[in-house]
Amino acid sequence: MIKVYNTISRKKEILKPLKKGQIGIYTCGPTVYWFAHIGNLRSYIFEDLLKRVLEYNDYKVKHVMNITDVGHLTSDADAGEDKMEKGAKREGKTAWEIAEFYTKAFQNDLERLNIKQPDIWIKATDTIKEQIELIKLLEKKGFTYKIADGIYFDSSKLKTYGKLWPKKMKIKSGARVEMVKGKKNPTDFALWKFTPAGVKRQMEWESPWGVGFPGWHTECVVMSAEKLGVPFDIHCGGIDHILIHHTNEIAQAEAAFEKNLANYWMHGEFLTLESGKMAKSDGNILTVQTLIDKGLNPLAYRYLCLTTHYRSKLSFSWTAMEGSQNALNNLYKIILNLKKQKSKKQLNARILKEYQNKFLEFINNDLDIPKALALLWKAIKEKKINNKTKLEVAFDFDKVFGLNLGKIKVETIPTEIKEMANERKKYRQQKEWQKADEIRQKIESLGYFVEDTAEGPKIKIKINN
């Protein structure tokens, strides 16, 4: 029995899939106009943990993730530039080139963090026809109106609008949502935006209402329904999607299909910096590459995320990252030592089952991963458990944790790598940072990384996917 917190009901519920033994999940993917920051990626780690927990419970998971390559404006108020067009201007490339480059960068980040790829990728620009059909259906049912800049959804026509919001909450004009001229209600949103007169966009399409592009909220309704049907089981995203994006997805699905879009809505909390929430608009972002440039294993960030429940804020600091890196390194050392110390004792199936049952109790209680992680440490430090059983517990739990414990190999560091590390050390002492960094990058390309300590450089084997 799995319990998850459902944002709509505001309580934990027993997960009851639409089809026995199967779960359909839709996760809001990236808007591919820039690199994903580690705050964004915390949400994808949470969703990866959810998927792994379901698979650990023997569910067959159909996971769909979208790529938003058009329609996401720089403002939640349906105003401002399309982020893709803005990214294209910034880099002097086409919007299509921007989309392709940052999609690959995002997928590379998933690999670095050992996040499982979705079963289905779907791009907004591949479903324009279907989005137009949805808007036509909403128009036929009387939920739309036209103003100078586009076709809008009339939220006052839907009695259940805002069911995802906290109780007694109302969005007022001038708060988070400003009024576009001609909008009837602050909560109305664009379904189709017209290309302004005299402007030629890179991404625009013909429609029954005029040349333009779809609204961000419409895209996700179509892409999820296209691949999972309506309703489907679980819709995930960050908590910043609750008030507007996911609310507007739900509204369109209920207006068009008279059904729930998804039965369970799960949201991950923010990662915060000492200066506040990480945001691309403020320029205060850290990427996976930032971590690598500081000599950190990206999986140390994944480990950090495991230590805090997905519905709690996680405060990021370099001190916390250093602690996470040390904890992960210690875990790897313990696993290596257990592998080296050959034991004649057989696997203790009874103890393994006891730990598995406790593990299930934690992970099936709304993904209580921090308690599950503490259970792993308890097992591998327990003197009464033999090495073979400890390893089996660790490898079994890592099906959810995703720290690649099973890929750690007992091997020595090659002489050439040691020589390169010593050469790098000399360059650092001479403050020739560029040459030192070039050697570090070469060492990493060969499957190792250098950790600078007070005792001197330590070479670690990279744990790759």
C-alpha positions in Angstrom: 0.0 0.0 0.0 1.5 3.3 -1.1 0.3 6.6 0.3 1.0 9.9 -1.4 0.1 13.5 -0.6 -2.5 14.7 -3.1 -2.4 18.5 -3.5 -6.1 18.6 -4.5 -7.4 16.8 -1.4 -4.6 18.4 0.8 -4.0 15.0 2.5 -2.2 11.7 2.1 -4.2 9.2 0.1 -3.8 5.5 -0.7 -2.7 5.3 -4.3 -5.3 3.5 -6.4 -4.2 3.2 -10.0 -6.7 3.3 -12.9 -5.3 0.0 -14.1 -4.1 -2.8 -11.8 -0.3 -2.9 -11.7 0.1 0.1 -14.0 0.7 3.8 -13.3 0.7 6.7 -15.8 2.8 9.7 -14.8 3.1 13.1 -16.5 5.9 15.4 -15.3 6.2 19.0 -16.4 9.4 19.2 -18.4 11.8 22.1 -19.0 11.3 25.2 -21.1 14.4 24.8 -23.2 15.6 28.4 -23.5 18.5 28.1 -21.0 20.2 25.6 -18.8 18.3 24.0 -16.0 19.5 25.1 -12.5 19.8 22.7 -9.6 16.6 24.1 -8.1 14.7 22.9 -11.2 16.5 19.6 -11.0 15.5 19.0 -7.4 11.9 18.5 -8.8 13.2 16.0 -11.4 15.0 14.1 -8.6 11.8 14.0 -6.6 9.9 12.7 -9.6 12.6 10.1 -10.3 12.4 8.9 -6.7 8.6 8.6 -7.2 9.1 6.5 -10.3 11.7 4.3 -8.7 9.4 3.7 -5.6 6.6 2.7 -7.9 8.9 0.3 -9.8 10.2 -1.1 -6.5 6.6 -1.9 -5.7 6.4 -3.8 -9.0 4.3 -1.3 -10.9 4.7 -0.9 -14.6 5.2 2.9 -15.0 4.5 4.8 -18.2 6.3 8.1 -17.7 5.7 11.0 -20.0 7.7 14.3 -19.9 7.2 17.3 -22.2 9.6 19.7 -23.7 8.2 23.2 -23.8 9.8 24.7 -26.9 7.2 27.4 -27.5 4.5 29.4 -25.7 6.0 29.9 -22.2 6.0 33.7 -21.7 8.2 35.6 -19.4 5.2 36.5 -17.3 2.4 34.5 -15.6 0.1 37.3 -16.7 0.2 36.3 -20.3 2.4 39.2 -21.1 6.0 39.6 -22.1 8.2 37.8 -24.7 8.1 34.1 -25.4 11.1 32.6 -23.6 12.2 30.8 -26.7 12.2 33.9 -28.8 14.0 35.8 -26.1 16.7 33.0 -25.8 17.2 33.1 -29.6 17.8 36.9 -29.5 20.2 36.5 -26.6 22.4 34.0 -28.4 21.9 35.0 -32.0 20.5 31.7 -33.0 17.1 30.4 -34.3 14.5 29.4 -31.7 14.7 25.9 -33.1 18.5 25.8 -32.5 18.0 27.1 -29.0 15.4 24.4 -28.3 17.6 21.6 -29.6 20.7 22.7 -27.8 19.1 23.2 -24.3 17.0 20.0 -24.7 20.3 18.0 -25.1 21.8 20.0 -22.2 18.9 19.1 -20.0 19.0 15.4 -20.9 22.7 15.4 -20.2 22.0 16.8 -16.7 19.5 14.0 -16.1 22.2 11.5 -17.0 24.7 13.2 -14.6 22.2 13.0 -11.8 21.3 9.4 -12.6 17.7 10.4 -13.3 15.9 7.9 -15.4 14.8 9.1 -18.8 11.0 9.2 -19.3 9.5 6.5 -21.4 8.1 9.2 -23.7 9.4 12.6 -24.6 6.9 14.9 -26.3 7.5 18.4 -27.7 4.9 21.2 -27.6 5.7 22.1 -31.3 4.8 18.6 -32.3 1.2 18.9 -31.0 0.1 22.3 -32.4 -2.8 20.7 -34.4 -4.1 19.0 -31.4 -3.9 22.1 -29.3 -5.9 24.0 -31.8 -8.5 21.3 -31.7 -8.7 21.6 -27.9 -9.2 25.3 -28.1 -12.0 24.8 -30.7 -13.7 22.4 -28.3 -13.5 24.9 -25.5 -14.9 27.6 -27.9 -17.8 25.3 -28.8 -18.6 24.8 -25.2 -18.6 28.6 -24.5 -15.5 28.9 -22.4 -13.5 31.3 -24.6 -13.5 34.9 -25.7 -11.4 37.0 -28.0 -9.5 40.2 -27.3 -6.8 42.1 -29.2 -3.9 39.9 -28.3 -5.5 36.4 -28.4 -8.1 33.9 -27.4 -8.7 33.6 -23.6 -10.3 31.1 -21.3 -13.1 32.6 -19.2 -12.5 31.2 -15.7 -15.8 32.6 -14.4 -17.6 30.1 -16.5 -16.1 27.1 -14.6 -17.6 26.7 -11.1 -14.7 24.4 -10.0 -11.9 26.8 -11.1 -9.1 27.0 -8.5 -9.8 23.6 -6.8 -6.0 23.2 -6.5 -5.6 26.4 -4.5 -5.3 26.5 -0.7 -8.7 27.0 0.9 -10.2 30.6 0.9 -7.4 31.8 -1.4 -8.2 34.3 -4.2 -5.8 35.7 -6.8 -6.3 39.4 -7.1 -5.2 41.7 -9.9 -2.0 43.3 -9.0 -0.8 40.5 -6.9 0.8 37.7 -9.0 -1.4 38.2 -12.0 -1.7 41.5 -13.7 -4.6 42.4 -16.0 -3.9 42.3 -19.7 -6.1 44.9 -21.4 -9.4 43.3 -22.4 -9.2 40.4 -19.9 -12.6 39.9 -18.1 -11.1 38.3 -15.0 -7.7 38.3 -13.3 -7.6 34.5 -13.5 -8.4 34.2 -17.2 -5.5 33.0 -19.3 -4.4 32.8 -22.9 -5.2 29.8 -25.0 -3.9 31.2 -28.2 -1.7 34.4 -28.6 -1.7 36.4 -31.8 1.5 37.4 -33.5 1.5 41.3 -33.1 0.9 43.3 -36.3 4.2 44.0 -38.1 6.1 41.3 -36.2 7.4 38.1 -37.7 8.0 35.4 -35.1 10.2 32.3 -35.7 7.6 30.1 -34.2 4.0 30.8 -35.4 1.2 28.9 -36.9 -2.1 29.4 -38.8 -5.2 28.9 -36.7 -9.0 29.6 -37.1 -8.4 32.8 -35.1 -5.3 34.1 -36.7 -1.6 33.5 -36.9 0.0 33.0 -33.5 1.1 30.4 -31.0 -0.5 28.4 -28.2 -0.6 29.2 -24.5 1.7 27.3 -22.2 -1.1 25.8 -20.1 -2.9 24.4 -23.1 0.2 22.6 -24.3 0.5 20.5 -21.2 -3.2 19.4 -21.3 -2.9 18.2 -24.8 0.5 16.5 -24.4 -0.5 14.6 -21.3 -3.9 13.6 -22.6 -2.4 12.6 -26.0 -0.1 10.0 -24.4 -1.9 9.0 -21.2 -5.6 9.6 -21.8 -8.0 11.5 -19.5 -7.9 11.0 -16.6 -4.4 9.5 -15.9 -2.9 8.6 -12.5 -0.3 11.2 -11.4 0.7 14.7 -12.5 3.9 16.1 -11.0 5.7 19.4 -10.8 7.2 22.0 -8.6 5.0 23.9 -6.1 5.4 27.1 -8.2 3.0 25.4 -10.7 0.2 25.0 -8.3 -1.5 28.4 -8.4 -1.4 29.1 -12.1 0.0 26.5 -14.5 -1.6 23.4 -13.0 -4.7 25.2 -12.0 -5.2 26.2 -15.6 -4.5 22.7 -16.9 -7.2 21.4 -14.6 -9.6 24.0 -15.7 -9.2 23.3 -19.4 -9.6 19.5 -18.9 -12.7 19.9 -16.8 -14.3 22.3 -19.2 -13.4 20.3 -22.3 -13.7 16.7 -21.2 -15.8 17.1 -18.0 -13.3 14.9 -16.2 -10.3 15.2 -13.9 -7.0 15.6 -15.9 -5.2 13.5 -13.3 -6.3 11.8 -10.1 -3.2 12.7 -8.0 -1.3 15.9 -8.1 2.1 15.8 -6.4 4.4 18.8 -6.0 8.0 19.2 -4.9 9.2 22.1 -2.7 11.8 24.7 -3.6 15.5 24.6 -3.2 16.6 27.9 -1.6 19.9 29.7 -1.5 21.0 31.9 1.4 19.8 34.9 -0.8 16.4 33.3 -1.4 14.7 31.2 -4.1 16.8 30.3 -7.1 15.4 32.0 -10.2 16.7 32.3 -13.8 15.1 35.7 -14.0 17.3 37.0 -11.1 20.5 35.5 -12.6 21.3 33.6 -9.3 21.4 30.1 -10.6 23.7 27.2 -10.1 23.9 24.3 -12.6 25.2 20.8 -12.6 28.3 22.1 -14.4 28.8 24.6 -11.5 29.1 21.6 -9.2 31.5 19.8 -11.4 33.7 22.9 -11.9 34.1 22.9 -8.1 35.3 19.3 -8.1 32.0 17.9 -6.8 30.4 14.7 -7.9 26.9 15.5 -9.3 25.6 12.5 -7.3 26.6 14.3 -4.1 23.8 16.8 -5.0 21.4 13.9 -5.5 22.5 12.6 -2.1 21.8 16.0 -0.6 18.2 15.9 -2.0 17.7 12.4 -0.4 18.3 13.9 3.0 15.2 16.2 2.9 11.6 15.2 2.2 10.4 16.4 -1.2 7.6 18.5 0.4 10.1 20.4 2.6 12.3 23.3 1.6 15.9 22.4 1.1 18.5 25.1 1.9 21.5 24.9 -0.4 25.0 26.0 0.8 28.5 24.9 -0.2 29.0 23.7 3.4 26.0 21.4 2.9 27.3 20.2 -0.4 30.7 19.5 1.1 29.0 17.4 3.8 27.0 15.6 1.2 30.1 14.8 -0.9 31.9 13.5 2.2 28.9 11.3 3.2 28.7 9.9 -0.3 32.4 9.2 -0.4 32.2 7.5 3.0 29.3 5.4 1.6 31.3 4.4 -1.4 34.3 3.5 0.8 32.2 1.3 2.9 30.7 -0.5 -0.1 34.3 -1.0 -1.6 35.5 -2.4 1.7 32.6 -4.7 2.0 33.4 -6.0 -1.5 37.1 -6.4 -0.7 36.4 -8.4 2.5 35.3 -11.7 1.1 33.0 -13.4 3.6 32.3 -17.1 3.8 28.9 -16.4 5.4 25.8 -16.8 3.3 23.2 -14.1 2.6 20.8 -13.9 5.6 17.5 -13.9 3.8 15.5 -13.2 7.1 17.5 -10.1 7.9 17.3 -8.9 4.3 13.5 -9.3 4.3 13.2 -7.4 7.7 15.1 -4.5 6.3 13.2 -4.5 3.0 9.9 -4.4 4.9 11.0 -1.5 7.0 12.3 0.2 3.8 8.9 -0.2 2.1 7.2 1.2 5.2 9.2 4.4 4.8 9.2 4.9 1.0 5.6 4.0 0.7 4.6 6.6 3.2 4.7 9.6 0.8 8.3 9.0 -0.2 9.9 9.3 3.2 13.4 9.0 1.7 15.3 10.6 4.5 14.2 7.8 6.9 15.0 5.2 4.3 18.5 6.6 3.8 19.0 6.5 7.6 17.9 2.9 7.5 20.7 2.1 4.9 23.3 3.6 7.2 22.0 1.6 10.1 22.2 -1.6 8.1 25.8 -1.2 6.8 27.1 -0.2 10.3 25.3 -3.0 12.1 28.0 -5.4 13.4 25.6 -8.4 13.7 25.0 -8.4 9.9 27.5 -10.1 7.7 29.1 -8.4 4.7 27.2 -10.3 2.0 23.8 -9.3 3.6 24.9 -5.7 4.0 25.8 -5.5 0.3 22.5 -7.0 -0.7 20.6 -4.5 1.5 22.6 -1.6 0.0 22.1 -2.7 -3.6 18.4 -3.3 -3.1 17.8 0.1 -1.5 19.8 1.8 -4.2 17.2 0.8 -6.8 15.4 3.8 -5.3 18.2 6.0 -4.1 20.0 5.9 -7.5 23.5 6.4 -6.2 25.0 3.8 -8.4 26.3 1.7 -5.4 26.4 -1.4 -7.6 28.8 0.2 -10.1 31.6 0.8 -7.7 34.6 -1.2 -8.7 37.5 -2.4 -6.6 40.4 -1.1 -8.6 43.6 0.9 -8.2 44.3 4.4 -9.5 46.5 4.1 -12.7 50.0 5.6 -12.4 49.4 8.1 -15.3 46.4 9.5 -13.4 48.5 10.0 -10.3 51.2 11.7 -12.3 48.7 14.1 -13.8 47.3 14.9 -10.4 50.8 15.7 -9.1 51.4 17.9 -12.1 48.1 19.7 -11.5 49.2 20.2 -7.8 52.4 22.0 -9.0 50.4 24.3 -11.3 48.1 25.2 -8.4 51.0 26.0 -6.2 52.3 28.3 -8.9 48.8 29.8 -9.2 48.6 28.8 -12.9 44.9 28.1 -12.5 44.1 27.6 -16.2 46.7 24.9 -16.7 45.6 23.2 -13.5 41.9 23.3 -14.6 42.8 21.8 -18.0 44.5 18.9 -16.3 41.5 18.4 -14.0 39.2 18.3 -17.0 41.4 15.7 -18.7 41.5 13.6 -15.5 37.6 13.7 -15.4 37.4 12.7 -19.0 39.4 9.5 -18.1 36.9 8.6 -15.4 38.3 10.1 -12.3 38.1 13.3 -10.3 40.4 15.1 -8.0 39.3 16.2 -4.5 41.6 18.9 -3.0 42.1 18.4 0.7 44.4 19.9 3.4 46.6 16.7 3.1 46.8 17.2 -0.7 44.9 16.0 -3.7 42.9 12.8 -3.5 41.9 10.9 -6.6 38.5 9.4 -6.7 36.9 7.0 -9.2 34.0 8.6 -10.8 30.7 6.7 -10.4 29.2 7.0 -13.8 25.7 6.0 -15.0 
